[in-house]
């Protein structure tokens, strides 16, 4: 019996403190990617001057590690407890950050970022399990909404924080900031948050049953298609995150104001969850995803045409690019939650395993799809917009092919 269904810890944090703590744990991933963006020009100059596009890999390699870690952290927390798993992952994250701090080459830096990503999976996945242990039903849904509302502010402020630290102490100091960030959240969790999974409720970690459950999850038609759709949607986001700083700097000459522009973009896109909540009950989850993909595909196609017929680096070109980036970010709030909900509906008791499997596969393969698109960056926006348009079109085609649940039955 889960804690959400019956047994609960004797002591709970006040809801405000609990929400803030969970939001900080969730924000580890966003902070670890977005705060790195202002450092990319310096990393290029110091570690890879002959191949500047390789600097984008500091983002995608981190996400690759996170995708792999996502598959294991949920089952490990079921076996060994929530707090020990988060703290162990935090130790791994800190080790990766310190290795990146001293890395003399890009290759070692990328290896360190994979380790960081492996560790970052813990706070995000196990944090959600902690919420699920203590709350259920509408109470849980309401709390998660508040957590994500706080979490959504991090992409707006992370580049500004990163830029300030880098300006004062150099680009390598950003990794010490990561150590401080996860150190504070881990200490907060260790001191204030009670363990939410008692020993008698834990499930032994065995690879055999885990692999059997993974196969059972991916055998489901809906799960397979929602994973495929998420791969191409998430690939668009990864492409934008890894290339937006070089585009602002090299194409538009706005590298100095990049952090402010990124904050504006993130704040504009943060309202997507409200729009989804407003219409999902009437349109349906599948309907929201299809409508979002159609709109973004049309906007991507329009942006591609407009940028071909406007002067390079002109104001019209810049405004078109910014609007297009906002729509890609906005799409995430209208699609990813609905896709996960669609996939979990038929999973029943395997919902926890399904969450880890879906997150791991979609993230890892999105890196495989998105990384080559970013590497085609040639000093113009054309390959980026074109690559994202193709990814979005494939996601839309897959969504239409998937059909409705009753059609699959």
C-alpha positions in Angstrom: 0.0 0.0 0.0 1.4 3.4 -1.0 1.5 6.3 1.4 -0.9 8.2 -0.9 -3.4 5.4 -0.3 -3.0 5.0 3.4 0.1 5.2 5.6 1.6 8.6 5.7 4.6 10.0 7.6 3.9 11.3 11.0 5.2 14.8 10.2 4.8 16.8 7.0 6.3 20.0 5.9 4.0 23.0 5.6 2.7 23.1 2.1 4.5 26.4 1.2 7.9 25.0 2.3 7.2 21.6 0.6 6.2 23.3 -2.6 9.4 25.5 -2.6 11.6 22.5 -1.9 10.1 20.3 -4.6 10.3 23.2 -7.1 14.0 23.6 -6.3 14.6 19.8 -6.8 12.7 19.9 -10.1 14.6 23.0 -11.2 18.0 21.2 -11.1 17.7 20.2 -14.8 16.6 23.6 -16.1 19.2 25.4 -14.1 21.9 23.0 -15.2 21.2 23.6 -18.9 20.0 27.2 -19.2 22.7 28.7 -16.8 25.3 27.2 -19.1 24.2 29.1 -22.2 26.0 32.4 -21.6 29.3 30.4 -21.2 29.2 28.9 -24.7 31.2 31.7 -26.6 34.0 31.4 -24.0 34.0 27.6 -24.2 34.2 27.8 -28.0 37.2 30.1 -27.7 39.0 28.1 -25.1 38.2 24.4 -25.9 37.0 24.1 -29.5 37.9 27.2 -31.6 38.1 25.1 -34.8 34.6 23.5 -34.5 32.4 26.0 -32.6 29.2 23.9 -33.1 30.7 21.2 -30.8 30.1 23.5 -27.8 26.4 22.8 -28.2 27.1 19.3 -27.0 27.5 20.5 -23.4 23.7 20.8 -23.4 22.8 17.6 -25.3 25.3 15.4 -23.5 23.8 16.5 -20.1 20.3 15.6 -21.4 21.6 12.2 -22.6 22.9 11.4 -19.1 19.6 12.6 -17.6 17.6 10.3 -20.0 19.7 7.3 -19.0 19.4 8.1 -15.3 15.6 8.6 -15.6 15.2 4.8 -16.2 17.0 3.8 -13.0 16.2 6.4 -10.4 12.5 5.5 -10.0 13.1 1.8 -9.3 16.1 2.6 -7.1 14.0 4.9 -4.9 11.4 2.2 -4.6 14.0 -0.2 -3.3 16.2 2.1 -1.1 14.0 5.0 -0.2 13.4 8.4 -1.6 15.9 10.5 0.4 18.9 8.1 0.1 18.3 8.0 -3.7 18.1 11.8 -4.0 21.3 12.2 -1.9 23.2 9.6 -3.8 22.2 11.2 -7.1 23.2 14.6 -5.7 26.7 13.2 -4.9 27.0 11.9 -8.5 25.9 15.3 -9.8 28.4 17.1 -7.6 31.2 14.7 -8.8 30.3 15.5 -12.4 30.2 19.3 -11.8 33.6 19.2 -10.1 35.1 17.2 -12.9 33.7 19.7 -15.4 35.2 22.5 -13.3 38.7 21.2 -13.9 38.3 19.6 -17.3 41.2 20.6 -19.6 39.5 19.4 -22.8 36.0 19.5 -24.4 36.0 15.6 -24.4 36.4 15.4 -20.6 34.0 18.3 -20.1 31.3 16.3 -22.1 32.0 13.2 -20.1 31.5 15.2 -16.9 28.2 16.6 -18.3 26.9 13.1 -18.8 27.7 12.3 -15.2 26.0 15.5 -14.1 22.9 14.5 -16.1 22.8 11.0 -14.5 22.8 12.7 -11.1 20.2 15.3 -12.1 17.6 12.6 -12.9 17.3 11.8 -9.2 15.9 15.1 -7.9 13.4 15.4 -10.7 12.0 11.8 -10.8 12.2 11.0 -7.1 10.8 14.5 -6.2 7.7 13.6 -8.1 7.5 10.3 -6.2 7.8 12.1 -2.9 4.8 14.2 -3.9 2.9 11.1 -4.9 3.7 9.4 -1.6 2.1 12.2 0.4 -0.8 13.4 -1.8 -3.4 11.9 -4.0 -6.1 12.9 -6.5 -7.0 16.5 -6.9 -4.9 17.5 -3.9 -1.9 16.1 -5.7 -2.8 17.7 -9.0 -3.2 21.1 -7.4 0.1 20.8 -5.6 2.0 19.7 -8.7 0.5 22.7 -10.6 1.9 25.1 -8.0 5.3 23.3 -8.1 5.5 23.6 -11.8 4.4 27.3 -11.7 7.4 28.0 -9.4 9.6 25.8 -11.5 8.6 27.5 -14.8 10.3 30.7 -13.5 13.8 29.1 -13.5 14.4 29.1 -17.3 13.8 32.8 -17.2 16.3 33.6 -14.5 18.9 30.9 -15.0 20.8 32.6 -17.9 20.8 35.9 -16.1 22.3 34.2 -13.0 24.8 32.3 -15.1 25.9 35.4 -17.0 26.4 37.3 -13.7 28.5 34.5 -12.2 30.5 34.1 -15.4 31.2 37.8 -15.7 32.5 38.0 -12.1 34.4 34.7 -11.7 34.8 33.1 -15.2 32.9 30.4 -17.0 34.3 27.5 -15.0 32.7 29.0 -11.8 29.3 28.1 -13.1 30.0 24.5 -12.1 30.7 25.6 -8.5 27.3 27.4 -8.6 25.8 24.0 -9.6 27.4 22.4 -6.6 26.1 25.1 -4.3 22.6 24.8 -5.8 22.2 21.1 -5.4 24.0 21.2 -2.1 21.5 23.6 -0.7 18.5 21.6 -2.0 20.0 18.3 -0.8 20.7 19.7 2.7 17.2 21.1 2.9 15.7 17.8 1.9 17.9 15.9 4.4 17.2 18.1 7.4 13.5 19.1 6.8 11.8 16.4 4.7 10.8 13.1 6.4 11.3 9.9 4.4 8.0 9.1 2.7 8.6 5.5 1.8 8.9 3.2 4.9 11.1 0.1 4.7 8.1 -2.3 4.8 6.7 -0.6 1.6 9.9 -0.9 -0.4 10.3 -3.2 -3.4 13.7 -5.0 -4.0 15.6 -3.8 -7.0 16.0 -6.7 -9.5 17.0 -6.3 -13.1 14.9 -9.3 -14.3 11.5 -8.0 -13.2 12.5 -4.5 -14.2 13.3 -5.6 -17.8 10.1 -7.6 -18.0 8.1 -4.5 -16.9 10.0 -2.3 -19.5 9.1 -4.8 -22.3 5.4 -4.8 -21.1 5.3 -1.0 -21.1 6.7 -0.6 -24.6 4.5 -3.3 -26.0 1.5 -1.0 -25.7 0.5 0.8 -28.9 -0.3 4.1 -27.2 2.9 4.2 -25.3 5.0 3.5 -28.3 3.4 6.2 -30.3 3.5 8.8 -27.5 7.2 8.1 -27.0 7.8 8.6 -30.7 5.9 11.9 -30.8 7.7 13.1 -27.7 11.1 12.3 -29.2 10.5 14.7 -32.1 8.9 17.4 -30.0 11.7 17.3 -27.4 14.3 17.3 -30.2 12.9 20.7 -31.3 13.4 22.0 -27.8 16.9 20.6 -27.4 17.8 22.1 -30.8 16.6 25.6 -29.7 18.3 25.5 -26.3 21.7 24.4 -27.7 21.7 26.9 -30.6 19.8 29.9 -29.4 22.9 31.6 -27.9 25.0 31.2 -31.0 22.1 32.5 -33.1 21.7 35.6 -31.0 25.4 36.2 -31.0 26.6 35.3 -34.5 23.4 35.9 -36.6 22.0 39.0 -34.9 24.9 40.4 -32.9 22.9 40.4 -29.7 25.1 38.2 -27.6 25.4 40.8 -24.9 21.6 41.0 -24.4 21.0 37.2 -24.9 20.2 36.5 -21.2 17.5 39.2 -21.1 15.9 38.0 -24.4 15.9 34.4 -23.2 14.1 35.6 -20.0 11.4 37.3 -22.1 11.0 34.2 -24.2 10.7 31.9 -21.2 8.2 34.1 -19.5 6.0 34.4 -22.6 6.1 30.6 -22.9 5.4 30.0 -19.2 1.7 30.8 -19.8 1.1 27.7 -21.9 0.1 25.5 -18.9 -2.7 27.9 -18.2 -4.0 27.7 -21.8 -3.8 23.9 -21.6 -5.7 23.8 -18.4 -8.4 26.1 -19.9 -9.1 24.0 -23.0 -8.0 20.4 -22.3 -11.3 19.4 -20.7 -13.3 20.4 -23.8 -10.8 19.6 -26.6 -9.2 16.5 -25.0 -5.6 15.6 -24.6 -5.1 14.2 -28.1 -6.9 17.2 -29.6 -4.7 19.7 -27.7 -1.5 17.9 -29.0 -2.7 17.8 -32.6 -3.8 21.4 -32.6 -0.5 22.5 -31.0 1.5 20.6 -33.6 -0.5 21.9 -36.5 -0.1 25.5 -35.3 3.6 25.2 -34.6 4.3 23.5 -37.9 2.5 26.3 -39.8 4.4 28.9 -37.9 7.7 27.1 -38.5 6.9 27.0 -42.2 6.0 30.7 -42.3 9.2 31.5 -40.4 11.2 29.6 -42.9 9.7 31.4 -45.8 9.9 34.9 -44.2 13.6 34.5 -43.2 14.4 33.6 -46.8 12.9 36.8 -48.1 14.1 39.3 -45.4 17.6 40.7 -45.2 20.0 38.7 -43.1 20.1 39.8 -39.5 17.4 42.5 -40.2 14.8 43.5 -37.6 12.1 41.6 -39.4 14.3 38.5 -39.4 15.1 38.9 -35.7 11.4 39.4 -34.7 10.4 36.4 -36.8 13.0 34.2 -35.1 12.0 35.3 -31.6 8.3 34.7 -32.2 9.2 31.3 -33.6 11.3 30.3 -30.6 8.5 31.3 -28.3 6.1 29.0 -30.1 8.5 26.1 -29.8 8.8 26.7 -26.1 5.0 27.2 -25.8 4.3 23.9 -27.6 6.0 22.0 -24.7 3.3 23.1 -22.2 0.5 22.1 -24.6 1.9 18.7 -25.6 4.3 16.9 -23.2 1.9 16.7 -20.2 -0.9 15.5 -22.4 1.2 12.9 -24.1 2.4 11.5 -20.8 -1.2 11.4 -19.5 -2.3 9.5 -22.7 0.5 7.0 -22.3 -0.2 6.4 -18.6 -3.9 5.8 -18.9 -3.6 2.1 -19.9 -0.7 1.4 -17.6 -2.4 0.8 -14.2 0.1 -0.6 -11.7 3.0 -0.1 -14.1 2.5 3.7 -14.1 5.7 4.4 -12.1 7.8 2.2 -14.4 6.1 3.6 -17.5 7.0 7.1 -16.4 10.6 6.2 -16.1 10.6 4.3 -19.4 8.9 7.0 -21.4 11.1 9.7 -20.0 14.3 7.8 -20.5 13.6 6.7 -24.1 12.1 10.0 -25.3 15.0 12.0 -23.8 17.8 9.8 -25.0 16.5 9.5 -28.5 15.6 13.2 -28.7 19.3 13.8 -28.2 20.0 11.6 -31.1 17.6 13.5 -33.3 18.2 17.0 -32.1 22.0 17.0 -31.9 22.6 16.7 -35.7 20.2 19.5 -36.4 22.2 21.8 -34.1 25.4 20.7 -35.8 24.1 22.0 -39.1 24.2 25.6 -37.8 26.0 27.6 -40.4 25.7 31.2 -39.2 22.1 31.4 -40.4 18.7 30.4 -38.9 17.7 28.3 -42.0 19.0 24.9 -41.0 17.7 25.3 -37.4 14.1 26.3 -38.5 14.1 23.7 -41.3 15.2 20.9 -39.0 12.6 21.8 -36.3 9.9 22.0 -39.0 10.7 18.5 -40.2 10.7 17.2 -36.6 7.3 18.8 -35.9 5.8 17.5 -39.1 7.0 13.9 -38.2 5.5 14.3 -34.7 2.2 15.5 -36.2 2.1 12.6 -38.7 2.8 10.1 -35.9 0.0 11.7 -33.8 -2.5 11.3 -36.6 -1.4 7.8 -37.3 -1.7 6.8 -33.6 -5.5 7.4 -33.7 -7.9 7.5 -30.9 -7.7 5.0 -28.0 -11.0 3.5 -29.0 -9.8 3.0 -32.6 -6.7 1.1 -31.2 -8.9 -1.1 -29.2 
